[in-house]
Amino acid sequence: MQRSVLSKVKPFIEETIVQLYCTTFPQRLTIADLGCSTGTNSLFIISELLKAISEVCQKLGRRSPPEFQLFLNDLPENDFNTVFKSTPNFYEKFRSDNGQEFGPIFVGGVPGSFYNRLFPTETLNFVHSSFGLHWLSQIPQGIENNKGNVYMARTSPSNVYQAYAEQFNRDFSVFSSLRSKEMMIGGCMVISIIGRRCSDPPSKDYCCHLEVFSKTLRDMVSEGLIEEVKLDSFNLPYYAPSIEEVQTIIESEGSFDLDWIKTFDNDWDTSEDYVNREFVHDKIKSGKFFAKTMRAVIEPIFVSHFGDSAIEDLFCRYAKDVGEILAKERPMITILVFGMTKN
């Protein structure tokens, strides 16, 4: 799913960094990817950014392409060693495709939360983050009455919605303020996050996949496989904002100008071909696919709260519950993509 989103966002990212480069033609471009994770996606968008600059240099006949300083950021628990082991092949392939004279390219890892300072003052030209900022710095306070849900749901009390919205407002404001200190004037950010089209969180199209997750957990509680008190005290530090919320926070915080904002919908199962169909062909396969996508993200949070004894049963059940939905309808996840320039 993340690769599917990155592929759709790629043209907007490429256009932004090319415009940035062609404005001043800096001798060095310093780029940070916040929430890089580990795996085949970690260097994908970095590679596409460098390729875009290489192509514009060739088009303009510039004999001296810029040097690149690339910073890969994620939490300290991230497997940076695996990412670094992939860099020799990354360098080799890139120079093979774009010419040996292109570069040099310097890659470094920066462990830490992007809700804290990460870089020296005014060092960054370009910041990218995908699928990161909908994760909050902490679970909102005062939502103990959100029993039986792991997130905002149609059955959640109104104070739960307010607490989540306020936490996102604080976190995104802090994130923007910190990045403004680290970026050069005129530097650009492109952010992709899970969001929502509607302004009303309880609407049917809002985070249905997490309501299904709550339902799976409640079923396990009813069978005595998970303690009810454990479920009642479990909430995810996650918030999918609306376009209006993002716009308001950027304007209020004031460090950046919002250049553009776009939305698109992504299927739950990005491995399926939905042409001329409104539901999946194989609900078992599709349910397992989406459950694996969710497990990759949620498992560490779940295990830290519930332990690991129920993890296999949980995601087998979740795959079945998701599959039943995908066999009847075509639910989507809404993605918000927006570009900002430091003023």
Secondary structure, 3 states (H helix, E strand, C coil): CHHHHHHHHHHHHHHHHHHHHHHHCCCEEEEEEECCCCCCCCCHHHHHHHHHHHHHHHHHCCCCCCEEEEEEEECCCCCHHHHHHCHHHHHHHHHHHHCCCCCCEEEEEEECCCCCCCCCCCCEEEEEEECCCCECCCCCCCCCCCCCCCCCCCCCCHHHHHHHHHHHHHHHHHHHHHHHHHEEEEEEEEEEEEEECCCCCCCCCCCHHHHHHHHHHHHHHHCCCCCHHHHHCCCCCECCCEHHHHHHHHHHHCCEEEEEEEEEEEECCCCCCCCCCCCCCCHHHHHHHHHHHHHHHHHHHHHHHHCCCCHHHHHHHHHHHHHHHHCCCCCEEEEEEEEEEEC
